[in-house]
Amino acid sequence: MLLHLLASLVIGALAGAIANKIMNGNPKGFFQNALLGIVGGVVGGFLGDLIGIGSGGWLSSILLAIGGSCLVVWLARKIAK
C-alpha cells in the first residue's frame, strides 16, 4: 500500500515535469510541477477508468498521468489569465 502510494507520487511528479516540457511551460519549480503532475495523474486515471483504459499497467498509468497533467497545466494557465 505504501509502496503503491510512493510510486504514484513519483509517477505524478515525473508526469508534471514532462507535461511542463510538452506544454512549453516556464520552469516554475519542481514542487509546482510535481503538484500539477500528481493532480494530473489523478485526473488522468479517473478519465482513463471512465473510458475503460485505466488498468493497462504501469505504461498506461504513466501515459494517462502525462495526459491528465497536460490538461491540468492547460486549465491552470486559463485560470491564471
C-alpha positions as CSV (number, residue, x, y, z in Angstrom):
1,M,0.0,0.0,0.0
2,L,2.7,2.5,1.0
3,L,4.9,1.4,-1.9
4,H,2.0,2.0,-4.3
5,L,1.4,5.5,-2.9
6,L,5.1,6.3,-3.2
7,A,5.2,5.0,-6.8
8,S,2.1,7.1,-7.7
9,L,3.7,10.2,-6.3
10,V,6.9,9.6,-8.2
11,I,4.9,9.0,-11.5
12,G,2.9,12.1,-10.9
13,A,6.0,14.2,-10.3
14,L,7.6,12.8,-13.4
15,A,4.4,13.4,-15.4
16,G,4.3,17.0,-14.2
17,A,7.8,17.6,-15.4
18,I,7.1,16.0,-18.8
19,A,3.8,17.9,-19.1
20,N,5.7,21.2,-18.5
21,K,8.0,20.4,-21.3
22,I,5.2,19.3,-23.7
23,M,3.2,22.5,-22.9
24,N,6.2,24.7,-23.4
25,G,5.9,26.0,-19.9
26,N,8.3,28.1,-18.0
27,P,10.0,26.2,-15.2
28,K,8.1,27.2,-12.2
29,G,9.9,25.0,-9.8
30,F,10.0,21.3,-9.0
31,F,7.2,21.4,-6.4
32,Q,4.7,23.2,-8.6
33,N,5.3,20.9,-11.5
34,A,5.2,17.9,-9.1
35,L,1.9,19.1,-7.6
36,L,0.3,19.7,-11.0
37,G,1.6,16.3,-12.1
38,I,0.1,14.5,-9.1
39,V,-3.3,16.2,-9.6
40,G,-3.0,15.4,-13.3
41,G,-2.3,11.8,-12.6
42,V,-5.4,11.5,-10.5
43,V,-7.4,13.3,-13.3
44,G,-5.9,11.1,-16.0
45,G,-6.5,7.9,-14.0
46,F,-10.1,8.9,-13.4
47,L,-10.7,9.8,-17.1
48,G,-8.9,6.6,-18.2
49,D,-11.1,4.5,-15.9
50,L,-14.2,6.3,-17.2
51,I,-13.5,5.4,-20.8
52,G,-12.1,1.9,-20.0
53,I,-8.4,2.2,-20.5
54,G,-7.3,2.8,-16.9
55,S,-6.0,-0.6,-15.9
56,G,-3.4,-1.5,-18.5
57,G,-0.3,-1.5,-16.3
58,W,2.4,1.0,-15.5
59,L,2.9,2.3,-19.1
60,S,-0.8,3.2,-19.4
61,S,-0.6,4.8,-15.9
62,I,2.3,7.0,-17.0
63,L,0.7,8.0,-20.3
64,L,-2.6,8.8,-18.5
65,A,-0.8,10.8,-15.9
66,I,1.0,12.8,-18.6
67,G,-2.2,13.4,-20.4
68,G,-4.0,14.4,-17.2
69,S,-1.1,16.7,-16.3
70,C,-1.2,18.4,-19.6
71,L,-4.9,19.0,-19.1
72,V,-4.3,20.4,-15.6
73,V,-1.5,22.6,-16.8
74,W,-3.7,24.0,-19.5
75,L,-6.6,24.6,-17.1
76,A,-4.2,26.3,-14.6
77,R,-3.0,28.6,-17.3
78,K,-6.5,29.5,-18.3
79,I,-7.5,30.2,-14.7
80,A,-4.3,32.3,-14.1
81,K,-5.1,34.7,-17.0
